[in-house]
Structure formats: structure tokens, C-alpha cells
Amino acid sequence: MRGALATISLKRGTAQQAVQDAMRHKDIRTTTGSYAEPGAAQHGERVRGLSVLKGGMS
């Protein structure tokens, strides 16, 4: 379940720090390396970037 939370949250563009805090990890590498699917954080960064370009979240 924790892997699903990390992967889905990161892929949707949730800030890495927010996911890290929600999972109570001291280091984002624990979240991205041990729980989230490979590439989830990078995908989320693209989602956030596109949203900003479209006038959405900043």
C-alpha cells in the first residue's frame, strides 16, 4: 500500500517533499528508491511543469 501511495502521489505531480512527509521518511531517496515505481518522481515533475505552463498550480 505504501508503494501505491508513493507512486500515485508522485505521478500526479504531488511535491516530493509532501509525499516524503506523508510517509514519514527522513530522506526522499527512501521514498523514491524503495517505495515508488522507477520514474514516478520524474513523471510527476513533468506533470507539474505542464500544469504551470497551462496556468495551473505554481
C-alpha positions, 0 to 999 in steps of 0.5 A: 500500500505504501508503494501505491501511495508513493507512486500515485502521489508522485505521478500526479505531480504531488511535491516530493517533499509532501509525499516524503512527509506523508510517509514519514521518511527522513530522506526522499531517496527512501521514498523514491528508491524503495517505495515508488515505481522507477520514474514516478518522481520524474513523471510527476515533475513533468506533470507539474511543469505542464500544469504551470505552463497551462496556468495551473498550480505554481 
